[in-house]
């Protein structure tokens, strides 16, 4: 097996050092929010966003005024994208059925899919106003039937971003706050004097937001650990360097620490793509960000075979995987660890990010090994229930249960079963003894 790294990103040790610094900052900040509530949130907003309104929550009048700033074309585009997301989320929701089955005469088991009762949706927007993130979290939670949806986004150029606020409102948010970063997710999860805490946090964000969600997990639920954007392009000689370079840099512009990886079995394509990246960086308006991301986190990996490419791809478990080869469906069939796949040169990650309908909140940092991305099912809890409807079933299940409890030494558990055997089966089982076997012929 020959796997050659033509370009490597920042060593893992340095990345771990960055993570440790972030972890300490987030821990101190969340502690401060818990102690001082609204005062801490306001101080943080003033410090990081230079923003301190009378109220961080927008009124209905505020929302209407902001939406008036958008052109009809902008509103139409937002509604179109949101409809695509809603339609796919509804199709997913329709696939999730409540069930009830009679597993043996008189024993009925079932489950219900119940919406999480309150969700806080974070929509990034400090550098780029992430309009699409509102569709992905707010609208999807709405399709799931969540009864209280609150949403928070940082100010953009000193004020609420009209497009983001419109998307939140149209998506179904019941409360909208203009807050960013750690203070936003901390306030939603911990609660303050003016914000009731939620049961779950969702939405992407920078490294600080991702770490805050990680530290808050357990106190509240989260969708997943959505850190800095990652992208991988799997390509062979069927596509050209311009397409590969464009798809890599299109995601590298997200931030200074967004990994972008080219995985190929063509040395010529690898070399040409490296050159094309340099050319595009001379004309890309967001080159300052994209270049640092590419220099520190970009990689080019050359393999001999498609099997090797598959192995590396599953090991990296990238958030976005753009596949442009002569066997795209083969990768779809065999890949097991990723956030989302984008198959063929006609599609691209930007489509998935903004409009096509699949959710763009996806697992990063190898989390694709154990979870998929945000979807309508993340907002639903599957709860089981059971009921026994006949005396015969109560006695039979009770007898089995009693003996199995005694096998483990749980006498009190066994007595719960024995009581039913006595009541419904007419068999006297002394306290602390396993129920006798029941003769099926009785």
Buried (B, 14 or more C-beta within 10 A) or exposed (E): EEBEEBBEBBEEEEBEEEBEEBBEBBBEBBBBBBEBBBEBBBBBBEEBBEBEBEEBBBEEEBBEBBBEBBEEEBBEBBEEBBBBBBEBBBEBBEEEEEEEEEEEEBBBBBBEBBBBEBBBBBBBBBBBBBBBBBBBBBBBBBBBBBEBBBBBBBBBEEEBBBBBBBBBBBBBBBBBBBBBBBBBBBBBBBBBEEBEBBBBBBBBBBBBBBBBBBBBBEBBBBBBBBBBBBBBBBBBEBBBBEBBBBBBBBBBBBBBBBBBBBBBBBEEBBBBBBEBBEEBBEEBEBBEBBBBBBBBBBBBBBBEEBEBBBBBBBEBBBBBBBBBBEEBEEBEEEBEBBBBBBBBBEBBBBBBBBBBBBBBBBBBBBBBEEBBBBBBBBBBBEEEEEEBEEBBBBBBBBBBBBBBBBEEEBBEBBBEBBBBBBEBBEBEBEEEBBBBEBEEEE
